[in-house]
Amino acid sequence: MRLPLLMFVALFFFAFECERERPEFELPLITQSGENTLGAIVDGEIWIPFRKGMGGLMGSPPLYSAYLRKNEDSTNYDLNIHASQFRPDDTTHKSTIEIRATIPSIANFSDTIYLITENSGHYSIRPTLDDPLQNFRTLTSGSKQTNWLHIHHLDTIEQIVAGTFFFDAVNEQRTVELRDGRFDFRYE
């Protein structure tokens, strides 16, 4: 008797999970404790990494990563941040945000704003499965505003990097505005 009841309960939760396509998105709070969050306003809509999971009750984590690696040719460090949204069917990317920056020195790091230079900020989207992938990138020449990455916190012991960002990414057809961006990662 207990096994059929447990199977019924599991089936009920599985069916409920399949009906839910995506959660209501809210921008994560601006934190500096390694919460593994990222969010932005993209063309007026809230954007956060999202992945439902492969039919599991708990879902799987969104795809994101942050890397801080020493540049072999200098004392500079390269920071790469990458986050993706998946479609509700969890089979293909819907959109991706990627930001790259060079940090001159982490030994004397302080709360610093870095310019997001040409091709250092990326946004890509495939609105529907039938659409081609649309890639957008930052430009420095002819830009109407300044693209920036503000690193508020860098902890090399706990491996935490946190900050905010703001940039426009363009392609041949249009400009995508990424505003009020924030991230708080434990980096590798």
C-alpha positions, 0 to 999 in steps of 0.5 A, spaced: 500 500 500 505 504 501 509 503 495 503 505 490 501 511 494 509 514 494 509 512 486 502 517 486 505 522 490 512 522 486 508 522 479 503 528 482 510 532 483 513 530 476 507 532 473 506 539 476 514 540 475 513 539 467 507 544 467 511 549 470 515 553 464 519 558 468 519 561 475 517 568 476 524 572 475 526 577 480 533 580 480 538 577 485 540 582 491 547 585 490 551 581 495 558 580 496 558 573 499 559 568 493 551 566 493 553 564 485 547 569 482 547 573 476 542 578 473 540 584 469 535 588 465 536 586 458 532 590 453 527 592 459 526 585 461 529 581 468 534 576 465 537 571 470 540 564 468 535 559 468 535 551 467 529 547 469 532 540 469 532 534 465 525 532 468 527 532 475 523 534 481 529 539 483 531 541 477 539 543 475 543 549 476 543 554 471 549 554 467 554 559 470 561 560 471 566 565 473 574 564 472 580 568 474 586 566 471 593 569 471 595 572 464 601 568 462 604 574 459 604 579 465 601 580 472 594 581 469 589 577 471 583 575 466 576 575 469 571 571 465 563 571 467 558 566 463 551 565 464 545 562 460 538 561 460 535 554 457 528 553 454 523 550 458 524 543 454 531 544 457 534 542 450 537 548 447 540 555 450 535 561 449 540 566 451 547 567 454 551 573 457 558 573 457 563 578 460 571 579 460 575 583 463 583 584 465 584 586 472 591 589 473 593 586 479 589 582 485 594 584 490 592 591 491 585 590 489 580 595 491 573 597 489 574 598 482 570 600 475 573 597 469 571 599 462 568 593 458 572 594 451 570 592 444 568 585 444 569 584 451 561 584 453 557 579 449 549 577 449 546 572 444 539 570 443 535 565 439 528 567 440 525 561 438 528 554 435 526 556 428 530 562 429 538 563 427 542 565 433 543 572 434 550 575 437 551 581 440 558 584 442 560 591 445 563 596 441 567 602 443 568 606 437 561 610 436 558 608 442 553 613 445 555 611 452 560 607 456 560 600 458 563 598 465 564 592 469 564 594 477 568 589 481 565 591 488 569 585 492 574 580 490 576 575 495 582 571 493 582 566 499 575 565 499 575 565 491 569 570 491 568 576 486 562 580 486 560 586 482 555 590 477 555 591 470 552 596 464 553 595 457 550 595 450 551 590 445 550 591 438 549 587 431 548 589 424 540 589 426 539 592 433 542 594 440 541 590 446 541 594 452 544 590 459 542 594 465 542 594 472 547 587 472 549 584 478 553 578 480 556 574 486 560 568 484 565 563 487 570 563 482 575 557 479 
